[in-house]
């Protein structure tokens, strides 16, 4: 197996960590909004920054995996692929916005929040599509 194939085959291993980090960041930011406790924002920022770095690695590995000859090219794969890229990109934008959060009313804070919650939704949807690719639509009904 070549190096590119090995990197691609690491996608399933790499992807679970950024999914958890981005979803935890969204939950923590939600807690910061609801409680006004800035400590939750610290949790969210740390998680989204780490999630962005790992999302980039996982998305790259996914592209390599999808390019392998033994991977069937389906419309579901294409949806998963492109939503994953968009989700990773939005997560990176959210992480970058954390470096400029100045106040509760800043444009950067709202950019961060909107992109973080959008990233959480996209990560969830993309993960679901990935699950369908691996396990099929009847996984829970088997």
C-alpha positions as CSV (number, residue, x, y, z in Angstrom):
1,X,0.0,0.0,0.0
2,X,1.4,3.4,-1.0
3,X,1.8,6.3,1.3
4,X,-1.2,8.2,-0.2
5,X,-3.4,5.1,0.3
6,X,-2.3,4.7,3.9
7,X,-3.1,8.4,4.6
8,X,-6.5,7.9,3.0
9,X,-7.2,4.8,5.0
10,X,-6.6,6.9,8.2
11,X,-9.6,9.1,7.5
12,X,-12.0,7.0,9.6
13,X,-9.6,7.1,12.5
14,X,-8.8,10.8,12.1
15,X,-12.4,12.1,11.7
16,X,-13.9,11.2,15.0
17,X,-11.7,13.6,17.0
18,X,-12.6,16.8,15.1
19,X,-16.3,15.8,15.1
20,X,-16.2,15.6,18.9
21,X,-14.2,18.8,19.2
22,X,-16.5,20.9,17.0
23,X,-19.6,19.6,18.6
24,X,-18.2,20.2,22.0
25,X,-17.2,23.7,21.0
26,X,-20.8,24.4,19.8
27,X,-22.3,23.1,23.1
28,X,-19.8,25.1,25.2
29,X,-20.6,28.3,23.2
30,X,-24.3,27.6,23.7
31,X,-23.6,27.3,27.5
32,X,-21.6,30.6,27.4
33,X,-24.5,32.3,25.7
34,X,-27.2,30.9,28.1
35,X,-25.2,31.4,31.3
36,X,-23.1,34.4,30.5
37,X,-20.1,32.5,32.0
38,X,-17.0,33.3,29.9
39,X,-15.3,30.1,31.1
40,X,-17.6,28.2,28.7
41,X,-16.3,30.4,25.9
42,X,-12.7,29.4,26.8
43,X,-13.7,25.7,26.5
44,X,-15.4,26.5,23.1
45,X,-12.4,28.4,21.7
46,X,-9.9,25.7,22.7
47,X,-12.1,23.0,21.1
48,X,-12.9,24.8,17.9
49,X,-9.2,25.7,17.3
50,X,-8.1,22.1,17.8
51,X,-11.1,20.9,15.8
52,X,-10.1,23.1,12.9
53,X,-6.6,21.7,12.8
54,X,-7.8,18.1,12.9
55,X,-10.6,18.8,10.5
56,X,-8.1,19.9,7.9
57,X,-6.1,16.7,8.3
58,X,-9.3,14.5,8.3
59,X,-10.7,16.2,5.2
60,X,-7.4,15.8,3.3
61,X,-7.3,12.1,4.3
62,X,-10.9,11.7,3.2
63,X,-10.1,13.1,-0.3
64,X,-7.2,10.7,-0.6
65,X,-9.5,7.8,0.5
66,X,-12.2,8.8,-2.0
67,X,-9.6,8.8,-4.8
68,X,-8.5,5.2,-4.2
69,X,-9.5,2.9,-7.0
70,X,-11.5,0.5,-4.8
71,X,-13.8,3.2,-3.5
72,X,-17.1,3.4,-5.3
73,X,-17.8,6.9,-6.6
74,X,-21.4,7.6,-5.7
75,X,-23.5,10.7,-5.3
76,X,-23.6,10.0,-1.6
77,X,-19.8,10.1,-1.5
78,X,-19.8,13.4,-3.4
79,X,-22.2,14.9,-1.0
80,X,-20.1,13.6,2.0
81,X,-16.9,14.9,0.4
82,X,-18.1,18.4,-0.4
83,X,-20.1,19.0,2.8
84,X,-16.9,17.8,4.6
85,X,-14.8,20.3,2.8
86,X,-17.3,23.1,3.5
87,X,-17.6,22.0,7.1
88,X,-13.8,22.0,7.6
89,X,-13.5,25.4,5.9
90,X,-16.3,27.0,8.1
91,X,-14.6,25.4,11.2
92,X,-11.3,27.1,10.2
93,X,-13.1,30.4,9.7
94,X,-14.7,30.0,13.2
95,X,-11.3,29.2,14.7
96,X,-9.7,32.2,13.1
97,X,-12.5,34.5,14.3
98,X,-11.6,33.5,17.9
99,X,-8.4,35.4,17.6
100,X,-10.3,38.7,17.2
101,X,-13.1,38.4,19.7
102,X,-13.0,41.7,21.5
103,X,-16.4,42.2,23.1
104,X,-19.9,40.6,23.4
105,X,-21.1,42.8,20.5
106,X,-18.2,42.6,18.2
107,X,-18.6,41.5,14.5
108,X,-15.9,38.9,15.1
109,X,-17.9,37.4,18.0
110,X,-21.0,37.1,15.8
111,X,-18.9,35.7,12.9
112,X,-17.4,33.2,15.3
113,X,-20.8,32.2,16.7
114,X,-22.6,31.9,13.3
115,X,-19.7,29.9,11.8
116,X,-19.3,27.7,14.9
117,X,-23.0,26.7,14.9
118,X,-23.0,26.2,11.1
119,X,-19.9,24.1,11.5
120,X,-21.6,22.0,14.2
121,X,-24.6,21.4,11.9
122,X,-22.4,20.5,8.9
123,X,-20.1,18.2,10.9
124,X,-23.2,16.4,12.2
125,X,-24.7,16.1,8.7
126,X,-21.4,15.1,7.1
127,X,-20.8,12.5,9.8
128,X,-24.2,11.1,9.2
129,X,-23.5,10.8,5.5
130,X,-20.2,9.1,6.3
131,X,-22.0,6.6,8.5
132,X,-24.4,5.9,5.6
133,X,-21.4,5.3,3.3
134,X,-19.9,2.8,5.7
135,X,-22.8,1.1,7.4
136,X,-25.7,1.7,4.9
137,X,-29.1,3.1,5.5
138,X,-30.5,0.1,7.4
139,X,-27.8,-0.1,10.1
140,X,-30.2,0.3,13.0
141,X,-32.8,-1.9,11.4
142,X,-30.6,-5.0,10.8
